[in-house]
């Protein structure tokens, strides 16, 4: 079975789960990305207006302000380099209707994932601006899927995901698990930075492959080690066309996200982070049963667990399932205490 066939089967299985939720038919909506790089070539979910908090809600308004402060408050920890391609992408995000709509979706979803990403980057003493690599890869959509068969927030192909400890099989695809995929991506980026001594070259290698970037660096400088972040631009014209725009896209996205008012995006209200806990589910537990025990519809459990590809948890062992915060006691009472639970 090809990767495309597996992806289509996953969508069909999820649809069946939602259709059988107490007789109600629920749809999964997705929008096909604008042709291009990263999130602009992936299929991503478009947030609906009902998912967006209102400025009239003081709590959610605080969430929006907190996200902007998190992105902009410490300034830049990667160079904000002036380049014609950065200006090009800023203009596209502002003035191309399709790109603008897509970027508005990125900013909306950012509220759900930026806090988690910032914490994990800080724990490793990595630049917070690497958040924008995830933004251009997937638009912060854990179900994003590209024509190159890359999946998840960090757009891993299956082989690379497995190399960094993610399970990718018929039962689960942990490329779509936001936290696990983030840990894997940061492991990979750390290795790339150790090799090249440059976060921008690490980003380029993340996109096009480390061996290609290493070969170009050796040919240009006699070493793979960068002297500064500017070395990315010194080899810029030797990179594949898509990779030439990779760092400019990151910088363009960062400029707007750090200062949305200046660029006309101050009307966007980020989605509030979800309070999520985990239970250890017994092998082969139906997701619908977990939903019933939690007192929520099946769509909620499916949406929280985009990495579980079927209607049940894996049959070979217990497996952690993400559930709404505050529901673990109800689940334990209804199903029995199947294991430990931890807040995320």
C-alpha positions as CSV (number, residue, x, y, z in Angstrom):
1,X,0.0,0.0,0.0
2,X,1.4,3.4,-1.0
3,X,1.7,6.4,1.4
4,X,-1.1,8.2,-0.4
5,X,-3.4,5.1,0.0
6,X,-2.6,4.9,3.7
7,X,-3.3,8.6,4.1
8,X,-6.7,8.2,2.3
9,X,-7.5,5.1,4.4
10,X,-6.8,7.1,7.5
11,X,-9.1,9.9,6.5
12,X,-11.9,7.3,5.7
13,X,-11.4,5.6,9.0
14,X,-11.7,8.9,10.9
15,X,-14.7,9.8,8.9
16,X,-16.4,6.5,9.9
17,X,-15.6,7.1,13.5
18,X,-17.2,10.5,13.4
19,X,-20.2,9.3,11.4
20,X,-21.0,6.6,14.0
21,X,-20.9,9.1,16.9
22,X,-24.5,8.6,18.2
23,X,-25.9,8.8,14.7
24,X,-24.5,12.2,14.0
25,X,-22.4,12.8,10.9
26,X,-19.5,15.0,11.5
27,X,-17.1,16.2,8.7
28,X,-13.4,16.8,8.7
29,X,-12.7,19.9,6.6
30,X,-9.3,20.5,5.0
31,X,-8.0,23.0,2.5
32,X,-5.4,22.3,-0.2
33,X,-2.3,24.5,0.2
34,X,-1.0,27.0,-2.4
35,X,1.7,25.3,-4.5
36,X,5.1,25.9,-3.1
37,X,7.3,25.0,-0.1
38,X,6.5,23.6,3.3
39,X,3.0,24.4,4.5
40,X,2.2,26.0,1.1
41,X,2.4,22.6,-0.6
42,X,0.6,20.6,2.2
43,X,-3.0,19.8,2.8
44,X,-3.9,21.7,6.0
45,X,-7.0,22.2,8.1
46,X,-8.5,25.7,8.0
47,X,-9.8,26.9,11.4
48,X,-13.5,27.7,11.4
49,X,-14.8,30.9,12.9
50,X,-16.3,29.0,15.8
51,X,-12.8,27.8,16.9
52,X,-11.5,31.4,17.1
53,X,-11.8,33.2,20.5
54,X,-13.3,36.7,20.6
55,X,-11.5,39.9,21.6
56,X,-14.6,40.5,23.8
57,X,-13.5,37.6,26.1
58,X,-10.9,39.1,28.5
59,X,-9.3,35.6,29.2
60,X,-9.0,34.7,25.5
61,X,-7.9,38.3,24.7
62,X,-5.1,37.7,27.2
63,X,-4.1,34.5,25.4
64,X,-3.8,36.4,22.2
65,X,-1.6,39.1,23.7
66,X,0.5,36.5,25.5
67,X,1.2,34.7,22.3
68,X,2.4,37.9,20.6
69,X,4.5,38.7,23.6
70,X,6.0,35.2,23.6
71,X,7.0,35.6,19.9
72,X,8.2,39.2,20.1
73,X,9.0,39.9,23.8
74,X,12.6,38.7,23.7
75,X,13.3,40.2,20.3
76,X,15.2,38.0,17.7
77,X,17.4,35.2,18.7
78,X,18.2,34.4,15.1
79,X,19.4,37.2,12.7
80,X,16.6,39.3,11.1
81,X,18.5,39.4,7.8
82,X,17.4,41.9,5.1
83,X,17.1,40.1,1.8
84,X,15.0,40.6,-1.3
85,X,13.3,37.3,-0.9
86,X,12.3,38.1,2.7
87,X,10.6,41.3,1.3
88,X,9.0,39.2,-1.4
89,X,7.4,36.8,1.0
90,X,6.3,39.6,3.4
91,X,4.6,41.2,0.5
92,X,3.0,37.9,-0.6
93,X,1.6,37.2,2.9
94,X,0.1,40.7,3.0
95,X,-1.2,41.1,-0.5
96,X,-1.8,37.8,-2.2
97,X,-5.4,36.8,-1.1
98,X,-4.7,33.0,-1.0
99,X,-1.4,33.4,0.9
100,X,-2.9,36.0,3.2
101,X,-5.8,33.7,4.1
102,X,-3.4,30.8,4.7
103,X,-1.2,32.9,6.9
104,X,-4.1,34.1,8.9
105,X,-4.8,30.4,9.6
106,X,-1.2,30.0,10.7
107,X,-1.5,32.8,13.2
108,X,-4.9,31.5,14.5
109,X,-3.5,28.0,15.2
110,X,-0.3,29.4,16.6
111,X,-2.0,30.1,19.9
112,X,-2.5,26.3,20.4
113,X,1.1,25.3,19.8
114,X,3.5,28.2,20.4
115,X,3.4,27.8,24.2
116,X,4.4,24.1,24.0
117,X,7.0,24.8,21.3
118,X,8.5,27.7,23.3
119,X,8.8,25.5,26.4
120,X,10.5,22.7,24.6
121,X,12.9,25.0,22.9
122,X,13.8,26.7,26.1
123,X,14.4,23.4,27.9
124,X,17.1,22.7,25.3
125,X,18.4,26.2,25.1
126,X,17.5,26.4,21.5
127,X,16.4,29.6,19.7
128,X,12.8,30.4,20.1
129,X,12.7,31.6,16.5
130,X,12.8,28.0,15.4
131,X,9.1,28.1,16.0
132,X,8.8,29.7,12.5
133,X,10.3,26.6,10.9
134,X,7.3,24.7,12.1
135,X,5.1,27.5,11.0
136,X,6.3,27.4,7.3
137,X,6.4,23.6,7.3
138,X,2.8,23.0,8.3
139,X,1.1,26.2,9.5
140,X,0.9,24.4,12.9
141,X,-1.4,21.8,11.6
142,X,-0.7,18.3,13.1
143,X,-2.6,16.7,10.2
144,X,-0.8,18.5,7.4
145,X,0.3,16.1,4.6
146,X,2.4,17.0,1.6
147,X,2.8,15.6,-1.9
148,X,6.3,14.4,-0.8
149,X,4.4,12.2,1.9
150,X,5.7,14.4,4.7
151,X,3.3,14.6,7.7
152,X,2.6,16.6,10.9
153,X,3.6,19.9,12.3
154,X,7.3,19.3,11.5
155,X,6.6,17.5,8.1
156,X,8.7,14.4,8.7
157,X,8.8,11.8,6.0
158,X,8.3,8.3,7.4
159,X,11.9,7.2,7.2
160,X,13.2,10.3,9.1
161,X,10.5,10.1,11.6
162,X,11.4,6.5,12.5
163,X,15.1,7.4,12.6
164,X,14.2,9.9,15.5
165,X,12.0,7.5,17.4
166,X,8.6,8.1,16.0
167,X,6.3,5.1,15.4
168,X,4.9,5.1,11.9
169,X,2.8,2.0,11.1
170,X,-0.7,0.8,10.4
171,X,-1.9,1.7,13.9
172,X,-0.2,5.0,14.7
173,X,1.7,7.7,12.9
174,X,3.5,9.7,15.6
175,X,4.6,12.3,13.0
176,X,1.1,13.7,13.8
177,X,1.6,13.8,17.5
178,X,2.5,17.4,18.3
179,X,4.7,16.8,21.3
180,X,6.4,13.6,20.2
181,X,7.1,15.0,16.7
182,X,8.5,18.2,18.3
183,X,10.9,16.3,20.4
184,X,12.0,14.3,17.3
185,X,12.4,17.5,15.3
186,X,14.5,19.2,17.9
187,X,16.7,16.2,18.2
188,X,17.2,16.4,14.4
189,X,17.8,20.1,14.4
190,X,20.3,19.8,17.2
191,X,22.3,17.2,15.3
192,X,22.2,19.5,12.2
193,X,23.4,22.5,14.2
194,X,26.2,20.4,15.7
195,X,27.3,19.6,12.2
196,X,27.1,23.0,10.7
197,X,27.4,25.5,13.6
198,X,24.5,27.5,12.1
199,X,20.8,27.4,12.7
200,X,20.0,28.7,9.3
201,X,22.2,26.0,7.6
202,X,20.5,23.5,9.9
203,X,17.2,24.7,8.6
204,X,18.4,24.4,5.0
205,X,19.6,20.9,5.7
206,X,16.3,20.1,7.4
207,X,14.6,21.0,4.1
208,X,17.0,19.6,1.4
209,X,19.2,17.1,3.3
210,X,22.3,17.4,5.3
211,X,24.6,15.8,2.8
212,X,23.8,18.2,0.1
213,X,24.4,21.2,2.4
214,X,27.6,19.6,3.7
215,X,28.9,19.1,0.2
216,X,28.2,22.7,-0.8
217,X,29.9,24.0,2.3
218,X,33.0,21.9,1.8
219,X,33.3,23.0,-1.8
220,X,32.8,26.7,-0.9
221,X,34.8,26.9,2.3
222,X,36.7,23.7,2.7
223,X,34.7,22.9,5.9
224,X,31.1,22.2,6.9
225,X,31.4,24.5,9.8
226,X,29.9,28.0,9.3
227,X,31.7,31.1,10.5
228,X,28.4,32.9,11.0
229,X,24.7,32.7,10.2
230,X,25.5,34.7,7.1
231,X,27.1,31.7,5.5
232,X,23.6,30.6,4.5
233,X,23.4,33.6,2.1
234,X,26.9,33.0,0.9
235,X,25.8,29.6,-0.5
236,X,22.3,30.8,-1.3
237,X,22.5,30.6,-5.1
238,X,23.9,27.0,-4.9
239,X,20.9,25.6,-3.0
240,X,17.9,24.1,-4.7
241,X,15.3,26.7,-5.5
242,X,12.9,25.6,-2.8
243,X,15.6,25.7,-0.2
244,X,16.7,29.2,-1.2
245,X,13.3,30.5,0.0
246,X,13.3,28.4,3.2
247,X,15.1,30.8,5.5
248,X,13.6,33.9,3.8
249,X,10.2,32.4,4.5
250,X,11.0,31.8,8.1
251,X,12.2,35.4,8.5
252,X,9.2,36.8,6.7
253,X,6.8,34.8,8.9
254,X,8.7,35.9,12.0
255,X,8.5,39.5,11.1
256,X,4.8,39.5,10.7
257,X,4.1,37.2,13.7
258,X,6.2,39.3,16.0
259,X,4.6,42.6,14.9
260,X,1.2,41.7,13.4
261,X,-0.2,45.2,13.7
262,X,2.4,46.7,11.5
263,X,1.6,44.3,8.7
264,X,-2.2,44.4,9.0
265,X,-2.7,41.1,10.9
266,X,-3.7,42.6,14.3
267,X,-7.3,41.4,13.8
268,X,-6.3,37.8,14.2
269,X,-7.1,36.1,17.5
270,X,-5.0,33.0,18.3
271,X,-6.8,29.9,19.5
272,X,-6.3,29.3,23.2
273,X,-4.1,26.3,24.2
274,X,-6.1,23.2,25.1
275,X,-5.9,21.7,28.5
276,X,-4.9,18.1,27.7
277,X,-4.2,15.1,29.9
278,X,-3.2,11.5,29.0
279,X,-4.5,8.1,30.0
280,X,-2.8,4.8,29.3
281,X,-5.4,2.9,27.3
282,X,-5.5,-0.9,27.2
283,X,-4.5,-2.6,23.9
284,X,-7.2,-2.2,21.2
285,X,-9.4,0.2,23.1
286,X,-12.0,1.8,20.9
287,X,-11.7,5.6,20.7
288,X,-15.5,5.9,20.8
289,X,-15.5,4.1,24.2
290,X,-12.9,6.6,25.6
291,X,-15.1,9.4,24.3
292,X,-18.2,8.0,25.9
293,X,-16.4,7.5,29.2
294,X,-15.0,11.1,29.0
295,X,-18.5,12.5,28.3
296,X,-17.4,14.0,25.0
297,X,-18.2,13.2,21.3
298,X,-15.9,11.1,19.3
299,X,-14.7,14.0,17.2
300,X,-13.0,15.5,20.3
301,X,-10.9,12.4,21.0
302,X,-10.1,11.9,17.3
303,X,-9.0,15.6,17.0
304,X,-6.8,15.3,20.1
305,X,-5.1,12.2,18.7
306,X,-4.4,12.7,15.0
307,X,-1.6,10.2,15.3
308,X,-4.0,7.3,16.0
309,X,-4.8,6.1,12.5
310,X,-7.8,3.9,13.2
311,X,-10.8,3.5,15.4
312,X,-8.8,1.8,18.2
313,X,-5.6,2.2,20.0
314,X,-2.7,-0.2,19.0
315,X,-3.4,-3.8,19.8
316,X,0.1,-4.8,20.8
317,X,0.5,-2.8,24.1
318,X,-1.1,-0.1,26.2
319,X,-0.9,3.3,24.5
320,X,-1.2,6.9,25.8
321,X,-4.3,8.6,24.6
322,X,-4.8,12.4,24.8
323,X,-8.1,13.4,26.5
324,X,-9.6,16.7,27.6
325,X,-8.3,18.0,30.8
326,X,-10.4,17.1,33.8
327,X,-11.8,14.0,32.3
328,X,-9.4,11.4,33.5
329,X,-11.3,10.6,36.7
330,X,-14.5,10.1,34.7
331,X,-12.7,7.8,32.3
332,X,-11.2,5.8,35.2
333,X,-14.6,5.4,36.8
334,X,-16.3,4.3,33.6
335,X,-13.5,2.1,32.2
336,X,-11.3,1.2,35.1
337,X,-8.0,2.7,35.9
338,X,-5.9,1.5,32.9
339,X,-2.7,3.2,33.9
340,X,-1.1,6.4,35.0
341,X,-2.3,9.8,33.8
342,X,-0.3,12.9,33.4
343,X,-1.2,16.5,32.5
344,X,0.5,17.9,29.4
